[in-house]
C-alpha cells in the first residue's frame, strides 16, 4: 500500500486529470461506490442499512454503494438530503440507477442497523447543520461507515468544522489517504481506514509531486552491522547531562542511543553530577565536562550528540550549547527540551543534519510566528524546517517530521500512555543512536518516531520511560534482515 498522503486540492486535480487521461469521472464514482460496498460486506454481517446521500459527488458515491449492496442481497435504502431531480453532475445518473426505496433525511424511514455516511466528503467547508448535525450527534461510531472522511471533518487537517461531526468504525477513502486520516482528532474519528483503488492512473497521481507520507518502515532503511563490524564502526553518541539532581533525562537518552545500536555512548557530565551518573551507568561511558571546550570537543568527535534533556536553561548553559553548535566541523545534533528553550525564539538556521524535537509548547516558543499562522501540524513543521534549515520533529498526538526540502512524514504509531515523563528523552536518544550509525537525519527521525510509538504500543498502560529502551531489541529483531534475526532456541 502506498504511504503517500494527498490534500483535498490534489484529489480534485487527480479527478480532473484522470478524466483528461480517458478515465471518466462517472467511472471513478462507480468504482468508488462499489469499493465502499465491498469493504462493508467484508467487515459487517448483512443488516438493515441506510445510505445517507448528500448533494455532491460524495453522495453520488453513496448512491452507487447502495445499488451495489442491493445487488448483493442486502436490505438497503437511501436517505437523501436533496431530491434526485435536484442533483447535478455524475450524482444524477448514479441516483437514477438506484431502484430501491428512497427517503428524505429526516423523513420517517425504517430503523437501520448500519448507516453509510455519504453526505459530504473531505472538501466540506462549513459546519454540519439541520438533520446532518442531528444524525452526527446521535449515531454511535460502531454503526457508521464513512465515505472519504466522516462528514463534518476537514479533510486537510482532521479538525471538526463545527461543534459536531460523524464518527465511524470504518472509513473508505480513494486513491490515497488524506491528512484527516492521519492527524488527530480526525484519525480517531475515522476508525479503520481503507484506501480503495478507483482507477485513477498512477501517472496522474505521480504528477502531483507528493511530499507528504504516512510513516512506515518502507520509507527508511535501518542500519544493520556486517558480520565483521566492530563497535567503533557503529558510531559514538554523546549525551550532555544536566547538573546534580538533573541527570536522569540524559541517562534515558543515552540508554536509548545504546539500544538503538550505537557502538559507543558517552554521557558528558558537569563535575557536580559525576558521582550521581557514575552510580547509574555501566555500559554507558562517563566523561566530566570542563566548560565550553568539552562540549565543542564532543560535537567534533562524536557521530551524533544529544543536548537538551534536563540540560539547564541559564545563560551559562546557553554558552555551553553555543560551543557545541558553533564547533567546526561537528556532528549532527539532536536538540531537545532545554536546548530548544535556550534557542527560542530561533533567529538563524542550523545544520541541515540537525534535528529539533519540540513538543507544541516548545515549538510555540521557538517559532512563534510560524505557529500563529499555521493551520495544522503539517504546515507548521514544514515551515519550521524550511526556516531552521534542519529536520523538525513536532511531537504530540499528531507527530510530524519535516525536512528542510519540504518532505513531511506523519507518524501514526503510538499510544496516549507515551505521555509520561522522560518519553521524549528516550526519543531524542533513539534518533541520535540511528544517526550515529550513519542514517540520514530525516530518515532517522522518522524511524525513531515510528519505533518509539511501537514500543509504547507494545507496553500500553503503566509504561514508564525507563521501560521503552528495553523494548527496542524486540522491534529491531522483527525488522532485521533474516540473516540477523534472533532464532528461537530449540
C-alpha positions as CSV (number, residue, x, y, z in Angstrom):
1,X,0.0,0.0,0.0
2,X,1.3,3.4,-0.9
3,X,2.2,5.6,2.0
4,X,1.6,8.9,0.1
5,X,-0.9,11.3,1.5
6,X,-2.7,13.8,-0.7
7,X,-4.6,17.0,0.1
8,X,-8.2,17.8,-0.9
9,X,-6.9,20.0,-3.7
10,X,-4.6,17.3,-5.0
11,X,-7.5,14.8,-5.1
12,X,-9.6,17.3,-7.1
13,X,-6.7,17.6,-9.5
14,X,-6.4,13.8,-9.8
15,X,-10.1,13.6,-10.7
16,X,-9.8,16.2,-13.4
17,X,-6.5,14.8,-14.8
18,X,-7.9,11.3,-14.8
19,X,-10.8,12.5,-17.0
20,X,-8.4,14.1,-19.4
21,X,-6.4,10.8,-19.5
22,X,-9.6,9.0,-20.5
23,X,-11.0,7.7,-17.2
24,X,-14.4,9.4,-16.9
25,X,-15.4,10.8,-13.6
26,X,-18.5,8.7,-13.7
27,X,-16.3,5.6,-13.9
28,X,-14.4,6.8,-10.9
29,X,-17.6,7.3,-9.0
30,X,-18.8,3.8,-10.0
31,X,-15.6,2.3,-8.8
32,X,-15.7,4.3,-5.5
33,X,-19.2,3.3,-4.6
34,X,-18.5,-0.4,-5.3
35,X,-15.4,-0.2,-3.3
36,X,-17.4,1.1,-0.3
37,X,-20.0,-1.7,-0.7
38,X,-17.2,-4.4,-0.9
39,X,-15.5,-3.0,2.2
40,X,-18.8,-3.2,4.1
41,X,-19.7,-6.8,3.2
42,X,-16.2,-7.9,4.1
43,X,-16.5,-6.5,7.6
44,X,-20.1,-6.5,8.6
45,X,-22.8,-9.1,8.7
46,X,-25.8,-8.5,6.5
47,X,-28.1,-6.0,8.2
48,X,-30.6,-3.2,7.5
49,X,-28.5,-0.4,6.0
50,X,-29.4,3.2,5.4
51,X,-27.1,5.1,3.0
52,X,-27.2,8.8,3.7
53,X,-26.5,10.7,0.5
54,X,-25.6,14.4,0.2
55,X,-25.9,16.7,-2.8
56,X,-22.4,16.3,-4.4
57,X,-20.1,13.6,-5.6
58,X,-19.8,12.1,-2.1
59,X,-23.5,11.5,-2.3
60,X,-23.1,10.0,-5.7
61,X,-20.6,7.5,-4.3
62,X,-23.3,6.6,-1.8
63,X,-26.0,6.0,-4.4
64,X,-23.6,3.6,-6.2
65,X,-22.8,1.9,-2.9
66,X,-26.5,1.5,-2.2
67,X,-27.1,-0.1,-5.6
68,X,-24.1,-2.5,-5.2
69,X,-25.3,-3.5,-1.7
70,X,-28.8,-4.2,-3.0
71,X,-27.4,-6.3,-5.8
72,X,-25.6,-8.3,-3.1
73,X,-28.9,-9.0,-1.4
74,X,-28.6,-6.5,1.4
75,X,-31.7,-4.8,2.8
76,X,-30.7,-1.3,1.9
77,X,-32.3,2.1,1.2
78,X,-31.2,5.6,0.6
79,X,-31.9,8.7,2.7
80,X,-31.1,11.8,0.7
81,X,-30.6,15.4,1.6
82,X,-31.9,16.6,-1.7
83,X,-34.4,15.2,-4.2
84,X,-33.0,13.2,-7.0
85,X,-34.2,15.7,-9.5
86,X,-32.1,18.4,-7.8
87,X,-28.8,16.5,-8.2
88,X,-26.2,17.6,-10.7
89,X,-23.3,16.1,-12.5
90,X,-22.4,12.4,-12.1
91,X,-24.5,12.1,-9.0
92,X,-27.6,12.4,-11.2
93,X,-27.0,9.3,-13.2
94,X,-25.8,7.4,-10.1
95,X,-29.0,8.2,-8.3
96,X,-31.2,7.3,-11.3
97,X,-29.6,3.8,-11.4
98,X,-30.7,3.0,-7.9
99,X,-34.1,1.1,-7.9
100,X,-34.6,0.7,-4.1
101,X,-36.5,2.7,-1.6
102,X,-35.6,6.4,-1.2
103,X,-36.5,8.7,1.7
104,X,-35.6,12.2,2.6
105,X,-33.2,12.6,5.5
106,X,-35.4,13.4,8.5
107,X,-38.4,11.7,7.0
108,X,-39.9,8.6,8.7
109,X,-38.0,5.7,7.4
110,X,-37.2,2.1,8.5
111,X,-35.0,1.6,11.5
112,X,-31.5,0.9,10.3
113,X,-28.7,-1.1,12.0
114,X,-25.9,0.4,9.9
115,X,-25.5,3.8,8.4
116,X,-23.3,4.8,5.4
117,X,-22.3,8.4,5.7
118,X,-22.1,9.7,2.2
119,X,-23.3,13.2,3.0
120,X,-20.2,15.3,2.5
121,X,-16.6,14.4,1.6
122,X,-13.2,15.8,2.6
123,X,-13.9,19.1,0.8
124,X,-16.6,20.3,3.1
125,X,-16.0,23.9,4.1
126,X,-18.9,24.6,6.5
127,X,-20.2,23.1,9.8
128,X,-22.9,20.5,9.7
129,X,-26.4,21.8,10.3
130,X,-30.0,20.6,10.5
131,X,-30.7,16.9,10.0
132,X,-27.0,16.2,9.2
133,X,-25.9,17.6,12.5
134,X,-28.7,15.7,14.3
135,X,-27.6,12.4,12.9
136,X,-23.9,13.1,13.6
137,X,-24.8,13.7,17.2
138,X,-27.0,10.7,17.7
139,X,-25.3,7.9,15.7
140,X,-22.6,5.8,17.5
141,X,-19.4,5.2,15.7
142,X,-19.9,1.4,15.7
143,X,-22.9,1.8,13.4
144,X,-21.3,4.2,10.9
145,X,-19.3,3.7,7.7
146,X,-17.9,6.9,6.3
147,X,-17.3,7.6,2.6
148,X,-14.0,9.5,2.1
149,X,-14.0,11.1,5.6
150,X,-16.7,11.3,8.3
151,X,-18.9,14.3,7.4
152,X,-18.1,17.4,9.4
153,X,-14.3,16.8,9.5
154,X,-11.9,19.0,7.4
155,X,-10.1,16.8,5.0
156,X,-6.8,18.7,5.2
157,X,-6.3,18.8,9.0
158,X,-8.6,16.4,10.7
159,X,-10.4,19.0,12.8
160,X,-14.1,19.4,13.1
161,X,-15.7,22.2,11.1
162,X,-18.1,23.0,13.9
163,X,-19.5,21.6,17.1
164,X,-20.4,18.1,15.8
165,X,-19.2,15.6,13.2
166,X,-19.7,12.0,12.4
167,X,-17.6,9.3,13.9
168,X,-17.1,6.0,12.1
169,X,-16.0,2.4,12.7
170,X,-14.8,2.3,9.0
171,X,-13.8,4.9,6.5
172,X,-13.3,4.1,2.9
173,X,-11.3,6.7,1.0
174,X,-10.0,6.7,-2.5
175,X,-6.6,6.8,-4.3
176,X,-4.6,7.9,-1.2
177,X,-5.2,8.8,2.4
178,X,-5.9,12.5,3.2
179,X,-4.4,14.4,6.1
180,X,-7.6,13.9,8.1
181,X,-6.9,10.2,8.2
182,X,-3.5,10.6,9.9
183,X,-3.9,13.8,12.1
184,X,-5.8,13.9,15.3
185,X,-8.6,14.1,16.1
186,X,-9.7,13.0,12.7
187,X,-7.6,9.9,12.8
188,X,-9.5,8.7,15.9
189,X,-12.9,9.5,14.3
190,X,-12.2,7.6,11.1
191,X,-11.9,4.2,12.7
192,X,-10.3,1.7,10.3
193,X,-9.3,3.4,7.1
194,X,-9.4,1.5,3.8
195,X,-7.8,3.1,0.7
196,X,-9.5,1.9,-2.5
197,X,-8.1,2.0,-6.0
198,X,-10.7,3.5,-8.2
199,X,-8.8,3.5,-11.4
200,X,-7.0,6.9,-11.4
201,X,-3.9,6.4,-13.5
202,X,-0.7,6.2,-11.4
203,X,0.9,8.7,-13.8
204,X,-1.7,11.2,-12.9
205,X,-1.1,10.6,-9.2
206,X,2.7,10.9,-9.7
207,X,2.3,14.2,-11.4
208,X,1.1,15.7,-8.1
209,X,4.7,15.5,-6.8
210,X,3.5,14.3,-3.4
211,X,5.8,15.2,-0.5
212,X,3.6,14.0,2.4
213,X,3.8,10.4,3.7
214,X,2.5,8.2,6.4
215,X,5.4,6.9,8.5
216,X,6.3,3.3,7.8
217,X,9.5,1.1,7.5
218,X,9.1,1.2,3.7
219,X,10.2,4.8,3.8
220,X,13.6,4.2,5.5
221,X,16.2,1.5,6.0
222,X,17.7,0.8,9.4
223,X,21.5,0.5,9.7
224,X,22.5,-3.2,10.1
225,X,26.0,-4.3,11.0
226,X,28.1,-6.6,8.8
227,X,29.4,-9.8,10.3
228,X,32.9,-8.3,10.9
229,X,31.6,-4.9,12.2
230,X,33.3,-3.6,15.4
231,X,31.9,-1.1,17.8
232,X,33.8,1.9,16.5
233,X,32.1,1.5,13.1
234,X,28.7,1.6,14.7
235,X,29.1,5.2,15.8
236,X,29.8,7.1,19.0
237,X,26.9,9.1,20.5
238,X,27.5,11.7,23.2
239,X,24.7,12.9,25.5
240,X,25.0,16.1,27.6
241,X,23.8,15.7,31.1
242,X,22.3,18.2,33.4
243,X,23.8,19.1,36.8
244,X,23.3,17.5,40.2
245,X,19.8,16.1,40.6
246,X,19.1,16.7,36.9
247,X,20.8,13.7,35.4
248,X,18.0,11.1,34.8
249,X,16.9,12.5,31.4
250,X,20.3,12.3,29.9
251,X,20.7,8.7,31.1
252,X,17.4,7.8,29.4
253,X,18.6,9.3,26.1
254,X,21.9,7.5,26.5
255,X,20.3,4.2,27.1
256,X,18.0,4.6,24.1
257,X,21.0,5.5,21.9
258,X,22.8,2.4,23.0
259,X,19.7,0.2,22.4
260,X,19.4,1.8,19.0
261,X,22.7,0.2,18.1
262,X,25.3,2.9,18.7
263,X,28.7,1.2,19.3
264,X,29.7,3.7,22.0
265,X,27.7,6.1,24.1
266,X,29.2,8.6,26.5
267,X,27.4,10.9,28.9
268,X,29.2,14.3,29.3
269,X,28.5,15.4,32.8
270,X,29.2,18.5,35.0
271,X,31.5,17.8,37.8
272,X,28.8,18.1,40.5
273,X,26.9,15.2,38.8
274,X,29.7,12.8,38.1
275,X,29.1,10.6,41.2
276,X,25.3,10.6,40.6
277,X,25.8,9.5,37.0
278,X,28.5,7.0,37.8
279,X,26.3,5.2,40.3
280,X,23.7,4.6,37.5
281,X,25.9,3.8,34.4
282,X,27.5,0.6,33.3
283,X,27.7,0.0,29.6
284,X,27.5,3.7,29.0
285,X,30.7,5.7,29.5
286,X,31.1,8.8,31.5
287,X,33.2,11.9,31.0
288,X,33.5,15.1,33.1
289,X,32.8,18.3,31.3
290,X,35.3,21.1,31.7
291,X,33.4,24.1,30.4
292,X,32.6,25.1,26.9
293,X,35.7,23.4,25.3
294,X,34.4,20.0,26.4
295,X,31.1,20.5,24.5
296,X,32.9,21.7,21.4
297,X,35.2,18.7,21.5
298,X,32.3,16.4,22.0
299,X,30.5,17.9,18.9
300,X,33.7,17.5,16.8
301,X,34.5,13.9,17.8
302,X,31.1,12.2,18.1
303,X,28.9,10.9,15.3
304,X,25.8,12.3,16.9
305,X,25.2,14.4,20.1
306,X,22.1,14.9,22.2
307,X,21.7,18.2,24.0
308,X,18.7,19.4,26.0
309,X,17.1,16.8,28.2
310,X,17.2,18.4,31.7
311,X,20.3,20.3,30.5
312,X,19.6,23.6,32.2
313,X,18.4,26.9,30.8
314,X,20.7,29.5,32.3
315,X,23.0,31.9,30.5
316,X,25.9,29.5,31.4
317,X,24.1,26.6,29.7
318,X,23.4,28.8,26.6
319,X,27.2,29.3,26.3
320,X,27.8,25.6,26.5
321,X,25.1,24.9,23.9
322,X,26.6,27.5,21.6
323,X,30.1,25.9,22.0
324,X,28.6,22.7,20.5
325,X,26.5,24.4,17.9
326,X,29.4,26.5,16.7
327,X,32.1,23.8,16.7
328,X,33.6,23.2,13.2
329,X,33.5,20.6,11.8
330,X,30.9,19.0,14.0
331,X,28.5,16.1,14.1
332,X,24.7,16.3,13.8
333,X,22.9,17.5,17.0
334,X,19.6,16.3,18.3
335,X,18.3,19.3,20.2
336,X,15.5,18.7,22.7
337,X,13.8,20.3,25.7
338,X,16.1,22.9,27.4
339,X,18.2,23.3,24.2
340,X,15.1,24.4,22.3
341,X,14.2,26.7,25.1
342,X,17.7,28.2,25.1
343,X,17.5,28.9,21.3
344,X,13.9,30.3,21.4
345,X,12.9,32.2,19.5
346,X,15.0,30.7,16.8
347,X,16.7,33.5,14.8
348,X,19.0,31.7,12.5
349,X,19.3,28.4,10.7
350,X,21.1,25.3,12.0
351,X,23.0,22.5,10.2
352,X,20.8,20.5,7.8
353,X,21.8,17.3,9.6
354,X,20.5,18.6,13.0
355,X,17.1,17.5,14.4
356,X,14.9,19.7,16.6
357,X,12.3,17.7,18.7
358,X,9.9,20.2,20.2
359,X,6.6,19.5,21.7
360,X,3.8,22.0,21.0
361,X,4.8,24.4,23.8
362,X,8.5,24.4,22.8
363,X,7.5,24.8,19.2
364,X,5.4,27.9,20.0
365,X,8.4,29.5,21.8
366,X,10.9,28.5,19.1
367,X,8.7,29.5,16.1
368,X,6.1,32.0,17.4
369,X,5.3,33.5,14.0
370,X,5.0,30.1,12.3
371,X,2.8,28.6,14.9
372,X,0.3,31.5,14.9
373,X,0.0,31.4,11.1
374,X,0.0,27.6,10.5
375,X,-3.4,25.8,10.1
376,X,-2.2,22.3,11.1
377,X,0.9,20.5,12.4
378,X,2.0,19.5,8.9
379,X,2.1,23.1,7.7
380,X,3.8,24.2,10.9
381,X,6.5,21.6,10.9
382,X,7.2,22.1,7.2
383,X,7.5,25.9,7.6
384,X,9.7,25.5,10.7
385,X,12.1,23.1,8.9
386,X,12.5,25.4,6.0
387,X,13.2,28.3,8.3
388,X,15.5,26.5,10.7
389,X,17.1,24.7,7.7
390,X,17.2,21.4,9.7
391,X,14.9,18.5,10.5
392,X,12.0,19.3,12.8
393,X,10.0,16.6,14.7
394,X,6.9,18.2,16.2
395,X,5.8,15.9,19.0
396,X,2.2,15.4,20.1
397,X,-0.9,13.4,19.4
398,X,-0.2,14.2,15.7
399,X,3.6,13.8,15.4
400,X,5.0,15.0,12.2
401,X,8.6,15.1,10.9
402,X,9.6,17.7,8.3
403,X,12.8,18.0,6.3
404,X,14.2,21.4,5.0
405,X,13.4,20.3,1.4
406,X,9.6,20.1,2.1
407,X,9.2,16.4,2.7
408,X,6.9,15.6,5.7
409,X,6.1,12.3,7.4
410,X,3.1,11.9,9.6
411,X,3.6,9.3,12.3
412,X,0.6,7.2,13.3
413,X,2.2,4.8,15.8
414,X,2.0,5.3,19.5
415,X,-0.4,5.4,22.4
416,X,-1.5,8.1,24.9
417,X,0.4,6.2,27.6
418,X,3.6,7.7,26.0
419,X,2.5,11.0,27.6
420,X,4.8,10.3,30.5
421,X,7.9,12.0,31.9
422,X,11.1,11.0,30.1
423,X,9.4,9.6,27.0
424,X,10.7,12.4,24.8
425,X,14.2,12.0,26.2
426,X,14.1,8.4,25.0
427,X,13.0,9.5,21.6
428,X,15.9,12.0,21.3
429,X,18.5,9.3,22.2
430,X,16.9,6.8,19.8
431,X,17.2,9.3,16.9
432,X,20.8,10.1,17.8
433,X,21.7,6.4,18.0
434,X,20.4,5.9,14.5
435,X,22.2,9.0,13.1
436,X,25.4,7.8,14.8
437,X,25.3,4.7,12.7
438,X,25.0,6.6,9.5
439,X,21.3,7.2,8.9
440,X,20.4,10.5,7.3
441,X,18.8,12.7,9.9
442,X,15.3,12.9,8.3
443,X,15.1,9.1,8.0
444,X,16.5,8.6,11.5
445,X,13.9,11.0,12.9
446,X,11.1,9.2,11.0
447,X,12.4,5.8,12.1
448,X,12.8,6.9,15.7
449,X,9.3,8.2,15.9
450,X,7.9,5.0,14.4
451,X,9.9,2.8,16.7
452,X,9.2,4.9,19.8
453,X,5.4,4.7,19.0
454,X,5.6,0.9,18.5
455,X,7.5,0.5,21.8
456,X,4.7,2.4,23.5
457,X,2.0,0.3,21.9
458,X,3.7,-2.9,23.0
459,X,3.7,-1.8,26.6
460,X,0.5,0.1,27.0
461,X,-0.9,1.1,30.4
462,X,1.6,1.6,33.1
463,X,4.6,2.1,30.9
464,X,7.3,4.4,32.1
465,X,10.1,5.9,30.1
466,X,12.6,3.5,31.7
467,X,10.7,0.6,30.0
468,X,11.0,1.9,26.4
469,X,14.7,1.2,25.6
470,X,14.3,-2.4,26.7
471,X,11.5,-3.0,24.1
472,X,13.7,-1.8,21.2
473,X,15.6,-5.1,20.7
474,X,12.3,-6.9,20.0
475,X,11.3,-4.3,17.4
476,X,14.7,-4.4,15.7
477,X,14.6,-8.1,15.6
478,X,11.3,-8.0,13.8
479,X,12.6,-5.6,11.2
480,X,16.1,-7.1,10.8
481,X,17.2,-9.0,7.6
482,X,16.6,-12.7,8.1
483,X,20.4,-13.4,8.5
484,X,20.5,-11.2,11.6
485,X,17.2,-12.2,13.2
486,X,17.4,-13.9,16.6
487,X,16.3,-17.5,16.1
488,X,14.3,-19.2,18.9
489,X,16.2,-21.8,20.8
490,X,15.1,-25.4,20.2
